[in-house]
């Protein structure tokens, strides 16, 4: 079976979402015996190491003095460093469920950036599909009673900021790949910069490296998987449009639920699960097939 060129970016976006969900589940295993801040540094550094390890296969000196390198470095300043920082503070203030639900607005910001920075045109099918995916992700994230507010209203800026910066990384990467056309190179630059930022923050906090254990090994594995996920995502962005790739990548929580139920045995099938799948799957189909089926 031959994959059509216009479908391949969607396939790669789905693969990226699945790999990110797998990485999340593996990190959850690691957190049982690892310090979160150290584990994050291990994960980011492993992703950077992965890109450097295979760099002889793709790195060209012509890429270095390009606008792309600068843009990828800028992305590394806020993704995953700043976006993760905001997400963690959101979890501390709002709780994980509400933070994840609000952060599901990432495709909305991505759509805005696609229109403003990339001159992409939104269609009815993309708008409906994106809305369905966002609704499904929010349904997957929120639990009963999680909307009872015991936090200041401004605290929602934490997950909104995380969603904003995650989305901003997409168009900057796409613009950068116009002068450095390789889907691995953005990850090399961005995660190298993020590794330095995470290390400096780690030392500023005065923390010392604890004894390594199997928890950090899990985070190293998660870092490798993240490297593959970023490569799949950047390949999708290089070949497709942000308006179609972003909502598909956002379906990662659905894969996380599936992996939690079938593989890691931490999830149970509920009506909320069924509703999530019932929204996300048709949403992705709408994004893929286009307006001709509406």
Helices and strands as residue ranges (DSSP letters): H 5-30, H 36-53, G 55-57, H 61-64, H 67-78, H 81-94, H 96-103, H 106-117, H 124-141, G 153-155, H 156-176, H 185-204, H 214-239, H 242-249, H 252-262, H 271-289, G 291-293
